[in-house]
Amino acid sequence: MAQNREPISAEQIRQLQLLAQSLRFGTLTLVFQDGKLIQIDKNEKIRLKNE
């Protein structure tokens, strides 16, 4: 495994920040392959008010 490999690029960090800011209730899941980020899953929950 190469030591100089950057697992998350600056652009991917920017995407993560934007996704995190847009998320009210939910999760972000990062998927890595061979030490590199290859996928970001966003699961968002919508909370319904009980009236």
Backbone bond lengths (Angstrom), bond angles and torsions (degrees), N, CA, C in turn:
res aa  C-N    CA-C-N  psi(-1)  N-CA   C-N-CA  omega(-1)  CA-C   N-CA-C  phi
1 M - - - 1.447 - - 1.522 108.72 -
2 A 1.326 116.29 130.49 1.467 121.36 -178.71 1.529 110.41 -73.49
3 Q 1.325 115.69 135.03 1.459 121.11 -178.26 1.533 111.82 -81.01
4 N 1.325 118.96 -25.98 1.459 122.45 -174.59 1.525 113.07 -84.90
5 R 1.293 117.77 0.53 1.459 121.71 -177.34 1.528 110.37 -72.67
6 E 1.317 116.03 131.36 1.467 121.24 178.12 1.528 108.04 -90.95
7 P 1.344 118.34 113.61 1.465 119.87 -174.61 1.528 113.26 -68.37
8 I 1.348 117.72 -29.02 1.461 121.25 -179.86 1.528 107.89 -135.66
9 S 1.326 116.38 123.68 1.462 121.08 -178.89 1.533 110.53 -79.96
10 A 1.314 115.58 167.05 1.466 120.99 177.78 1.536 110.51 -61.76
11 E 1.319 116.92 -38.10 1.469 120.73 178.48 1.526 111.10 -65.42
12 Q 1.319 117.56 -40.20 1.463 121.02 178.35 1.525 110.52 -66.81
13 I 1.312 117.96 -37.35 1.467 121.00 176.06 1.524 109.81 -62.58
14 R 1.330 116.83 -41.62 1.472 120.87 177.48 1.526 110.76 -61.77
15 Q 1.341 116.96 -42.50 1.465 120.75 177.45 1.527 111.02 -62.50
16 L 1.331 116.78 -41.94 1.463 120.91 177.95 1.518 111.43 -61.50
17 Q 1.332 117.17 -41.74 1.462 120.97 178.64 1.523 110.92 -62.36
18 L 1.322 117.22 -44.00 1.471 120.88 179.45 1.532 111.06 -64.03
19 L 1.319 116.91 -43.20 1.460 120.53 178.67 1.531 111.13 -64.18
20 A 1.331 116.61 -42.89 1.464 120.36 -179.60 1.529 110.78 -64.21
21 Q 1.326 117.19 -38.25 1.466 120.48 179.13 1.523 111.93 -67.32
22 S 1.327 117.08 -29.25 1.466 120.59 -177.37 1.530 112.54 -86.48
23 L 1.323 117.37 -6.76 1.458 122.52 -173.67 1.522 110.74 -95.45
24 R 1.334 116.41 124.51 1.464 119.92 177.29 1.527 110.97 -97.86
25 F 1.331 116.73 -52.66 1.463 122.92 174.70 1.524 106.89 -131.55
26 G 1.307 117.42 123.34 1.456 118.72 178.06 1.511 112.22 154.99
27 T 1.347 114.16 -162.70 1.460 120.26 -176.30 1.523 110.78 -138.03
28 L 1.327 114.89 152.17 1.457 122.79 167.17 1.524 105.98 -115.70
29 T 1.316 116.42 128.51 1.454 121.66 179.14 1.521 108.64 -116.51
30 L 1.324 116.25 127.60 1.464 121.47 179.04 1.517 109.07 -99.30
31 V 1.333 116.58 133.82 1.458 122.12 179.80 1.529 107.66 -115.58
32 F 1.336 115.38 124.87 1.456 121.64 -179.80 1.519 110.35 -112.75
33 Q 1.332 115.00 146.85 1.460 121.15 173.83 1.522 107.16 -139.09
34 D 1.299 117.04 129.07 1.469 122.32 -178.25 1.527 111.69 52.63
35 G 1.338 116.66 37.62 1.452 121.39 176.07 1.513 115.66 78.97
36 K 1.342 117.92 8.19 1.464 121.12 179.64 1.524 109.91 -123.78
37 L 1.330 115.31 143.95 1.463 121.03 176.54 1.519 109.07 -69.39
38 I 1.323 116.95 123.98 1.464 120.26 -178.56 1.523 112.89 -118.43
39 Q 1.349 116.94 -15.20 1.465 118.94 -174.89 1.517 110.11 -157.38
40 I 1.337 115.20 144.02 1.457 121.90 172.86 1.522 107.29 -124.33
41 D 1.326 116.63 121.55 1.467 121.36 176.29 1.518 108.53 -102.63
42 K 1.325 115.95 132.99 1.466 121.49 177.60 1.524 107.94 -117.36
43 N 1.324 115.80 120.41 1.466 121.94 175.37 1.515 107.09 -116.11
44 E 1.309 115.85 120.41 1.456 119.78 -178.29 1.521 109.87 -117.51
45 K 1.308 115.06 135.06 1.462 121.54 178.14 1.517 108.65 -100.98
46 I 1.304 115.87 143.63 1.461 120.97 175.52 1.515 106.66 -111.84
47 R 1.310 115.81 116.25 1.456 120.93 -179.29 1.517 109.54 -86.53
48 L 1.326 116.71 128.58 1.448 122.36 178.07 1.511 109.65 -96.80
49 K 1.295 116.46 136.97 1.472 119.87 178.38 1.514 108.91 -79.06
50 N 1.327 115.31 135.37 1.477 120.75 174.66 1.513 108.03 -88.60
51 E 1.319 115.08 120.60 1.475 118.53 179.94 1.491 111.21 -115.08
